[in-house]
Every structure is written in structure tokens, then in C-alpha cells.
Amino acid sequence: MRIRRPRALAVVALLAAATGCADVEGLKNQGDQGTVHAPKALWKGYFPDPPGPGQQPGSAAVVPGLPKVPGLSMRGVDALSVVRADITSATAEDGGTGRLVDPRAVQRLALCTQAVDGGPYCPVRPGVLHDLTGNGREELITALDVDGRVSELRVYTVQDDGRIARVLSRRGVLEGVEVAAEHLAVREPTSNPAYISVSDYVWDPNTKSMSLSQLTLDDCPTLSDVPLSADRQRCAR
């Protein structure tokens, strides 16, 4: 009887566990695998105050000062009038703190004329109609360009009572805005020029607003024909 073989195998197993993994050529040391560090929380005693009434940019809010929409359709609604009423009320509500809207937005709106499109210097983008709620009624999607980089994205819907409500407001660098079915995706640059962040918003029937459903990173192809500083790149989409 060979009673020493199991013991020899046990020794080999212990050596493998101590030095690394084994293959057909024998045992190999994988070297220092590094040290795992637990995350360290910073500023444990600091917490933000809860938002006050109306101080949540992503929440639904009826835009004051606008007439009710006949037929519950955004078609024929003046996008510039909606944005002007919304920006004016939001600025008054946040007291110029910038929590709801960039403080420069009102001054930028002053560049708009009485022309149908607001004139050549109006910072409000042409409105786009798209059904984001899935109820068969189109929402109004537009944006106000605060400067050459930052914009205020706005989405509005018509409620069952005919009143216009803002269902999404988002300030950011709009590298791209896309709609597909009942999704609205916002593309923004990151600190790494190789990637772009994509925020996907969908309709939330509980809050009656567009809610963030997914945040991802996407590859960022560059445009070779767009002049930029040597250390920055611009996405091709």
C-alpha cells in the first residue's frame, strides 16, 4: 500500500496556495499582487441642506403666466414665449442663486426680438416636438445657450388641464441631444477626452417628469476639421 502519496499531494497543494498558481511546468510565483485599500470617506460631518420647495431642477413645475393650450397639443405653441416665461419665473424663484437657472439666462433672453425665430442673436434653439411620455402627445424640447459652451436644456409637456409644465431642466455642455422612442439622451464631455458621458432620461409617471434612468460612458471619436486647443478634442457625435 502506498500510504504516503496523499501526504505528498497535500504538501504540493499547500505550496501552490502559498506561492501562486501551478501549471504543467510547475509552481510559479505571481509576484506582489498589490494591497487592497478600503475607501476612505471625506468630510463625514458635512451634509447638504435638503432642497426647498421648487428647488429641484428635474422636478415637474407648471410654467406660470402662459395660457392653456387648446387641444392639448404643443403644435402652434411659441417655444420662445414658453422659455421666456419659464426662465423669468425660475430666476425669481431661486433668487439669483443659480440653483434653478443660470443667472445669465435672463440677460441672454434680452437679445431675442419680436421676430418669429427671435432674431439672429436669440440664444433659444428651435423647438423640437417628440412624444416622450408615450401618451400620444408631443413634448416641446428646446435649449437656451447661455454662452458658447453652457446651455439650459428644457423639456415641456401639456397637462390634462391644458397647462404647460416643465418636466426637465438641465444645465450642461450639450455635446449632443438625441431622442429615440420615449428616451432622451444627453451627451456631455468628460475630463477624459477619450470618453463622453451619456445621460438617459425617461418619463416617470409617479413624478410626472423626465427622470434619469441610466448614466454611461461612451467612446468619443474626434473631429479633425474642428479647430480646438492642442490639449482638447471634440466628439464626432
C-alpha positions in Angstrom: 0.0 0.0 0.0 1.2 3.5 -0.8 0.2 5.5 2.2 2.5 8.4 1.6 1.0 9.7 -1.7 -1.9 11.7 -0.2 0.5 13.4 2.1 2.8 14.4 -0.8 -0.2 15.8 -2.7 -1.2 17.8 0.4 2.2 19.4 0.6 2.1 20.4 -3.1 -1.4 21.9 -2.6 -0.1 24.0 0.4 2.9 25.1 -1.7 0.6 26.2 -4.5 -1.5 28.2 -2.2 1.5 29.9 -0.7 3.5 30.8 -3.8 0.9 31.3 -6.5 -0.7 29.1 -9.1 0.6 25.9 -10.7 0.6 24.7 -14.3 2.1 21.7 -16.1 5.5 23.2 -15.8 5.4 23.5 -12.0 4.8 26.2 -9.5 5.2 29.9 -10.3 5.2 33.0 -8.1 2.9 35.7 -9.5 4.7 38.4 -7.5 3.2 41.1 -5.4 -0.5 41.3 -6.3 -0.8 44.7 -4.6 -2.7 45.8 -1.4 -6.4 46.2 -1.3 -7.4 49.5 0.4 -10.8 50.2 1.8 -12.4 53.5 0.6 -11.9 56.5 2.9 -14.8 58.8 3.4 -14.0 62.5 3.3 -15.8 65.2 5.4 -18.1 62.8 7.2 -19.7 65.6 9.2 -20.8 67.7 6.3 -24.2 67.2 4.6 -26.1 69.4 2.1 -29.3 71.0 3.2 -32.5 69.4 1.7 -33.8 71.3 -1.3 -36.6 73.7 -0.6 -40.0 73.7 -2.4 -39.4 74.1 -6.2 -35.6 73.9 -5.8 -35.2 70.6 -7.7 -34.4 71.3 -11.4 -35.5 67.9 -12.5 -39.0 68.1 -11.0 -42.2 69.0 -12.8 -43.4 72.5 -12.5 -46.3 74.4 -14.2 -44.9 77.4 -16.0 -46.8 80.5 -14.8 -48.1 83.2 -17.0 -48.9 81.0 -20.0 -52.4 80.5 -21.5 -53.8 77.0 -21.5 -53.2 75.0 -24.7 -56.3 74.3 -26.8 -56.5 70.7 -28.0 -53.6 69.7 -25.6 -51.2 70.0 -28.5 -47.8 71.7 -28.4 -48.1 72.4 -32.2 -48.5 76.1 -32.6 -47.1 76.9 -29.2 -44.4 79.6 -29.3 -41.3 78.0 -27.9 -39.6 81.3 -27.2 -42.6 82.5 -25.1 -42.5 79.3 -23.1 -38.8 79.6 -22.4 -39.0 83.3 -21.5 -41.8 82.6 -19.0 -40.0 79.7 -17.5 -36.6 81.4 -17.2 -38.2 84.5 -15.7 -40.1 82.6 -13.1 -37.3 80.3 -12.3 -34.9 83.2 -11.8 -37.3 84.9 -9.4 -37.8 81.6 -7.5 -34.2 80.8 -6.9 -33.3 84.4 -6.0 -30.4 84.6 -8.4 -28.6 81.7 -6.8 -28.3 79.8 -10.0 -29.8 76.7 -8.5 -32.7 76.5 -11.0 -31.3 78.5 -13.9 -28.0 80.2 -14.9 -28.2 83.9 -13.7 -27.0 85.0 -17.1 -30.0 83.4 -18.9 -32.3 86.5 -18.5 -29.7 88.8 -20.0 -29.3 86.4 -22.9 -33.0 86.3 -23.5 -32.9 90.1 -23.9 -31.2 89.5 -27.2 -34.3 88.0 -28.7 -36.5 90.2 -30.8 -40.2 90.0 -31.8 -39.3 88.0 -34.9 -40.8 84.6 -35.3 -37.5 82.9 -34.6 -36.4 85.5 -32.1 -33.9 87.1 -34.5 -30.3 86.3 -35.4 -28.9 86.7 -31.9 -31.6 84.9 -29.9 -30.0 82.1 -27.8 -33.1 79.9 -27.8 -32.8 76.9 -30.0 -35.6 75.9 -32.4 -38.1 73.8 -30.6 -38.4 70.1 -31.4 -41.6 68.1 -30.9 -41.4 64.5 -29.8 -43.6 62.2 -27.7 -41.6 61.3 -24.6 -44.5 60.4 -22.3 -46.0 57.7 -24.5 -49.5 59.3 -24.3 -49.6 60.3 -28.0 -49.0 64.0 -27.2 -45.7 65.6 -28.2 -43.4 67.3 -25.8 -41.5 70.5 -26.6 -37.7 70.2 -26.4 -35.5 73.2 -26.6 -32.5 74.9 -25.1 -31.1 78.3 -24.2 -27.4 78.8 -25.0 -26.0 80.8 -22.1 -22.6 81.2 -23.7 -20.5 79.4 -26.3 -20.4 76.3 -24.1 -23.0 76.1 -21.4 -26.7 75.7 -22.2 -30.0 75.3 -20.3 -31.9 72.3 -21.7 -35.7 72.4 -21.2 -38.5 69.9 -21.9 -42.2 70.9 -21.6 -45.4 69.0 -21.7 -49.1 69.8 -21.8 -51.0 68.5 -18.8 -54.5 67.2 -19.0 -55.9 70.5 -17.8 -54.1 72.3 -20.7 -51.4 73.9 -18.6 -47.8 73.8 -19.8 -45.4 72.2 -17.3 -41.6 71.9 -17.4 -40.7 68.2 -16.9 -36.9 68.5 -17.3 -34.4 71.2 -16.9 -30.7 70.5 -17.2 -27.7 72.8 -17.3 -24.6 71.5 -19.1 -22.3 71.3 -22.0 -24.6 69.8 -24.6 -22.3 67.8 -26.9 -25.4 66.2 -28.3 -29.1 65.6 -27.5 -30.9 62.6 -29.0 -34.4 61.2 -28.9 -35.4 57.7 -29.6 -38.9 56.3 -28.8 -39.6 57.6 -25.3 -35.9 58.2 -24.4 -34.0 61.5 -24.3 -30.2 61.1 -24.2 -27.8 64.0 -23.3 -24.2 63.7 -24.3 -21.6 65.7 -22.4 -17.8 65.8 -22.5 -15.8 64.5 -19.5 -12.4 65.3 -18.1 -11.0 62.5 -20.2 -11.3 63.4 -23.9 -11.5 59.8 -24.9 -14.9 59.4 -23.3 -18.2 61.2 -23.2 -21.0 60.8 -20.6 -24.5 59.8 -21.8 -27.4 60.6 -19.5 -30.6 58.7 -20.5 -33.9 60.2 -19.3 -37.3 58.5 -19.4 -40.8 59.5 -18.4 -41.6 58.8 -14.7 -45.4 58.6 -14.3 -45.1 58.9 -10.5 -43.3 62.3 -10.5 -44.8 63.4 -13.9 -41.3 64.3 -15.1 -38.3 63.1 -17.0 -36.1 61.1 -14.7 -32.5 59.9 -15.1 -32.6 56.2 -15.8 -29.1 55.4 -16.8 -25.7 57.1 -16.9 -23.0 55.6 -19.0 -19.7 56.4 -20.7 -19.2 56.2 -24.4 -16.2 56.3 -26.7 -15.6 59.8 -28.1 -14.4 59.9 -31.7 -12.9 63.2 -32.6 -13.5 65.7 -35.4 -10.3 66.6 -37.2 -11.8 69.6 -39.0 -12.9 71.5 -35.9 -10.3 74.0 -34.6 -9.7 73.5 -30.8 -6.8 73.9 -28.5 -4.0 71.4 -28.8 -4.9 69.7 -25.5 -8.6 69.2 -26.1 -10.7 67.2 -28.5 -14.3 67.3 -29.6 -16.5 64.3 -30.1 -17.7 63.5 -33.5 -21.2 62.7 -32.2 
